[in-house]
Amino acid sequence: MSGANSWLQRQRKTDLTELAQYTGLKNYDSFKKVELELALDEFLAENTLTFQSDPKLANYYASRARTIGSPIKKDVDAPAEKLKVAKRRATKAAEDIIAPVVESSEEEPSSTSTAIAHTPARALSLASRIPLPATPADVANAVDRSTIALRTRVASVYKESGITEATHATRETLSTVNSVLFAISAFELYFLRPEILADRYAFTIPAISFLGTSDYPVFVPDMFLLLTASFWSPALLWAFTSSILPSIAGYFINMTTGSHQGRVTRRSAPVPDAVVDPLTFSVVKALISFVIYGQGVTFGGWINEVSIERINSSVYGGYKGILAGAAISGLFSIYDAVLKK
């Protein structure tokens, strides 16, 4: 084109500058008036489809139509012109999207969140990659599957741990008369031990400020008392009255052998259900404990009165507590015998 559009030539430079700003022409600040006319003419010709319906540019396109004869139809019909216009539109749209990102990157190079905030398309793309359930039913099914998997895993761990087998074995062991007798004796010995084997100070665990604890003194049994009569005299007396004498009586007076007809020979000797009859054991223990600890009988001085007093004062409930333990073991032995019959 030899010259600019006649309508552009009649405009002042300030009007041309405003028109360049309005249409989005780039890099026109250093242009002279003639150069600006030519640049605007070329830009508007290339973007005919974009600006031909703009009332502000109607005079330009009317002047152009008079000069070269219906350019609007020519531009519309030309495939190359359409491709060129579409390419320029795509370039302009890309610049509009990228420009805010570039500006944000220059201000804060390491801020990813700012770039995403200036580019909604990127944020939407990122959100679309996160898998979300389609419906509330899918959410409920997912929760149910997770619950079932967790319950199955817990049941598997519980089964593999052997807790069930250990519980059954413990119950079977404790569900006997012998276990009851042993538990009662252990209960008496728990209260008797501090009396015959006193505790002595050993050391102190220092305070730990991190855990908020204070100094903790540690006491241990004085094992040197094992070498003195103050330990052996009450210890042997308790063992004799609570275990030795009742066991001897329960061995010989054993009601678990049952009734037998005729003379007992070596071949026909009955086999008792228990080596020591628990009922006889309990009755003899109650009688001997009442006589010694309740009545204070020393059998002619054979038993030390001080030992009697020490045991009577240390065992829980005194001799009455011992009698109560014997009564409990006797009831258990009767109940066990009834169940076996």
C-alpha positions in Angstrom: 0.0 0.0 0.0 1.5 3.4 -1.1 -0.1 5.5 1.6 -2.3 5.4 4.7 -6.1 5.5 4.7 -7.4 9.0 3.9 -9.5 9.0 7.0 -6.5 8.3 9.1 -4.5 11.0 7.4 -7.1 13.6 8.4 -6.8 12.7 12.1 -4.4 14.4 14.5 -1.6 12.5 16.1 -3.3 12.6 19.5 -6.4 11.1 18.0 -4.3 8.4 16.3 -2.6 7.7 19.7 -5.9 7.2 21.4 -7.0 5.0 18.5 -3.9 2.9 18.8 -4.6 2.6 22.6 -8.2 1.6 21.9 -7.4 -1.0 19.3 -4.5 -2.6 21.2 -1.7 -1.6 18.9 1.7 -2.4 20.4 5.0 -0.4 20.4 3.7 2.8 18.8 5.2 5.3 21.3 8.2 6.1 19.1 6.2 6.4 15.8 5.8 9.7 14.0 2.4 10.6 12.7 2.9 9.1 9.2 4.4 5.9 10.7 1.5 5.7 13.1 -1.0 6.2 10.3 0.6 3.3 8.3 0.8 1.1 11.4 -2.8 1.7 12.3 -3.9 1.2 8.7 -2.1 -2.2 8.4 -3.3 -3.3 11.9 -7.0 -2.4 11.2 -6.8 -4.1 7.8 -5.5 -7.3 9.3 -8.2 -7.2 12.0 -11.1 -6.4 9.9 -13.3 -9.1 11.3 -12.6 -7.8 14.8 -13.2 -4.1 14.3 -15.5 -3.8 11.3 -18.6 -3.6 13.4 -17.1 -1.1 15.8 -19.0 2.3 15.5 -15.8 4.2 16.3 -14.1 2.7 13.3 -17.0 2.9 10.9 -15.6 6.0 9.1 -12.2 4.2 8.6 -13.8 1.1 6.9 -16.1 3.3 4.8 -13.1 5.3 3.5 -11.2 2.1 2.9 -14.2 0.6 0.9 -14.3 3.6 -1.3 -10.6 3.5 -2.0 -10.1 -0.2 -2.9 -13.6 -1.4 -3.3 -15.4 -3.5 -0.8 -12.4 -4.9 1.2 -14.7 -6.3 3.9 -16.1 -8.9 1.6 -12.7 -9.6 0.2 -11.2 -10.2 3.6 -14.0 -12.4 4.6 -13.7 -14.5 1.6 -9.9 -14.9 1.6 -8.8 -18.0 3.5 -5.3 -16.7 4.1 -6.7 -13.5 5.7 -8.9 -15.6 8.0 -6.0 -17.8 9.0 -3.9 -14.7 9.7 -6.7 -13.0 11.8 -7.3 -16.2 13.8 -3.5 -16.5 14.5 -3.3 -13.0 15.7 -6.3 -13.5 18.0 -4.8 -16.6 19.5 -1.5 -14.8 20.0 -3.2 -11.9 21.7 -5.2 -14.2 24.0 -2.0 -16.1 25.0 -0.3 -12.8 25.8 -3.3 -11.7 27.9 -3.0 -15.0 29.9 0.8 -15.2 30.2 1.4 -11.5 31.0 0.0 -11.7 34.6 2.1 -14.8 35.3 5.3 -13.2 34.0 4.7 -10.1 36.2 4.0 -12.3 39.2 7.1 -14.4 38.6 9.2 -11.2 38.4 7.9 -9.9 41.7 8.0 -13.3 43.6 10.1 -15.9 41.7 9.5 -18.6 44.3 5.8 -18.1 44.9 3.8 -20.8 43.2 0.6 -19.8 44.9 0.7 -16.3 43.4 1.1 -17.7 39.9 -1.8 -20.1 40.4 -3.9 -17.2 41.7 -3.2 -15.2 38.5 -4.0 -18.1 36.3 -7.4 -19.6 37.1 -7.1 -22.1 34.2 -4.0 -23.6 35.8 -5.8 -23.9 39.2 -8.8 -25.5 37.5 -6.5 -27.9 35.7 -4.8 -28.8 39.0 -8.1 -29.3 40.8 -9.4 -31.6 37.9 -6.5 -34.0 38.6 -7.6 -34.7 42.2 -9.8 -37.8 42.2 -13.2 -37.1 43.9 -16.1 -39.4 44.4 -18.9 -38.9 42.0 -21.9 -39.3 44.3 -22.7 -39.5 48.0 -23.3 -43.2 47.5 -19.7 -43.6 46.3 -18.5 -41.9 49.5 -20.6 -44.3 51.6 -19.3 -47.3 49.8 -15.7 -46.1 50.2 -16.3 -45.6 53.9 -17.8 -49.1 54.2 -14.9 -50.7 52.4 -12.4 -49.0 54.6 -14.3 -50.0 57.8 -14.5 -53.7 56.7 -10.8 -53.7 55.8 -9.9 -52.2 59.2 -12.1 -54.6 61.1 -10.6 -57.6 59.2 -7.1 -56.4 59.9 -7.8 -55.9 63.6 -9.3 -59.4 63.8 -6.3 -60.9 62.0 -3.8 -59.2 64.3 -5.8 -60.3 67.4 -5.9 -63.9 66.2 -2.2 -64.0 65.4 -1.3 -62.5 68.7 -2.5 -65.6 70.6 -4.5 -63.6 73.2 -7.4 -66.0 72.9 -5.3 -69.1 73.5 -3.5 -67.5 76.4 -6.8 -66.4 78.0 -8.3 -69.9 77.7 -5.1 -71.4 79.2 -5.1 -69.0 82.1 -8.8 -69.6 82.8 -8.3 -73.4 82.8 -5.3 -73.1 85.2 -7.1 -70.9 87.7 -10.3 -72.9 87.6 -9.1 -75.5 90.0 -9.2 -75.9 93.8 -5.4 -76.0 94.0 -5.2 -72.6 92.4 -7.6 -71.2 95.0 -5.5 -72.7 97.8 -2.4 -71.2 96.3 -4.0 -67.8 95.9 -5.1 -67.7 99.6 -1.6 -68.7 100.8 0.0 -66.0 98.5 -2.5 -63.4 100.0 -1.4 -64.3 103.5 2.3 -64.3 102.6 2.0 -60.9 101.0 1.1 -59.3 104.3 3.4 -61.5 106.3 6.6 -60.7 104.3 7.1 -57.1 105.5 6.9 -58.3 109.1 9.5 -61.1 108.9 11.6 -59.7 106.1 11.5 -55.9 106.6 12.4 -53.4 103.9 15.5 -51.3 104.1 16.4 -48.1 102.2 18.6 -48.9 99.1 18.9 -45.8 96.9 16.9 -42.8 95.5 15.8 -42.3 92.0 16.6 -38.6 91.3 13.9 -36.2 90.2 13.4 -35.8 86.4 12.3 -32.2 85.6 11.3 -33.2 82.1 8.7 -35.7 83.4 7.8 -33.6 86.4 8.7 -36.3 88.9 10.3 -35.9 92.4 12.9 -37.9 94.2 11.7 -41.5 94.8 13.4 -43.5 97.5 13.7 -47.3 96.7 13.4 -49.9 99.5 14.3 -53.6 99.1 14.0 -56.5 101.5 16.8 -56.8 104.0 18.2 -60.2 103.0 20.5 -60.3 106.1 17.5 -61.1 108.2 17.6 -64.6 106.6 20.5 -65.3 109.0 18.5 -64.5 112.1 16.0 -66.3 114.3 13.6 -63.3 114.0 12.9 -64.5 110.4 12.9 -68.3 110.7 10.8 -68.6 113.8 7.6 -66.9 112.5 8.3 -68.1 108.9 8.4 -71.8 110.0 5.4 -71.4 112.3 3.3 -70.0 109.4 4.5 -72.7 107.0 3.7 -75.4 109.5 0.2 -74.2 110.3 -0.8 -73.1 106.8 0.8 -75.7 104.6 2.8 -78.6 106.1 0.4 -80.0 108.7 -2.8 -79.5 106.6 -1.1 -81.2 103.6 -0.1 -84.2 105.7 -3.6 -84.5 107.1 -5.1 -84.1 103.6 -2.9 -86.9 102.2 -3.9 -89.5 104.8 -7.5 -88.4 105.2 -8.3 -88.3 101.5 -12.0 -88.5 100.8 -11.5 -88.4 97.0 -10.5 -92.1 96.9 -14.3 -93.0 97.1 -15.9 -96.0 98.7 -14.6 -99.5 98.2 -15.8 -102.9 99.2 -13.7 -105.5 101.0 -10.0 -105.5 101.9 -7.7 -103.1 100.1 -4.7 -104.8 98.5 -1.8 -103.6 96.5 -3.6 -104.4 93.2 -7.0 -103.1 94.3 -5.7 -99.9 95.9 -7.9 -97.0 94.7 -6.4 -94.1 92.9 -7.4 -90.8 94.6 -8.6 -87.8 92.5 -6.1 -85.6 94.3 -3.0 -86.4 96.2 -4.1 -84.0 99.0 -7.8 -83.8 99.8 -8.5 -80.0 99.6 -11.5 -80.2 102.0 -9.4 -82.0 104.7 -6.6 -79.5 104.0 -9.0 -76.5 104.7 -10.6 -78.0 107.8 -7.2 -78.9 109.5 -5.8 -75.5 108.6 -8.8 -73.8 110.2 -8.6 -75.9 113.3 -4.8 -75.5 113.9 -4.9 -71.7 113.1 -7.7 -71.2 115.6 -5.9 -73.1 118.3 -2.5 -71.5 117.9 -3.4 -67.9 116.7 -6.8 -67.6 118.2 -6.2 -69.3 121.6 -2.5 -68.7 121.9 -1.6 -72.4 122.6 2.1 -73.0 122.6 2.0 -76.8 123.1 4.2 -76.6 126.2 6.5 -73.9 125.1 7.4 -75.4 121.8 5.9 -72.4 119.9 7.3 -68.9 120.5 4.6 -66.6 121.8 6.3 -63.6 120.1 6.1 -65.4 116.7 2.4 -66.1 117.3 1.8 -62.4 118.0 3.8 -61.3 115.0 1.9 -63.5 112.6 -1.4 -62.7 114.2 -0.8 -58.9 113.8 0.7 -59.0 110.3 -1.7 -61.3 108.4 -4.8 -59.5 107.1 -7.6 -59.8 109.6 -5.4 -61.8 112.1 -6.5 -65.4 112.8 -10.0 -64.5 111.7 -8.7 -63.7 108.2 -6.9 -67.1 108.1 -10.2 -68.9 109.1 -12.0 -67.0 106.4 -9.5 -68.2 103.8 -9.9 -71.8 105.0 -13.7 -71.5 104.8 -13.4 -70.2 101.2 -11.1 -73.0 100.1 -13.4 -75.6 101.8 -16.4 -74.3 99.9 -14.6 -74.5 96.6 -13.5 -78.1 97.3 -17.1 -79.1 98.1 -18.3 -77.4 94.9 -15.6 -79.1 92.8 -16.5 -82.5 94.3 -20.2 -82.0 93.5 -19.4 -81.1 89.9 -17.2 -84.2 89.4 -19.9 -86.5 90.8 
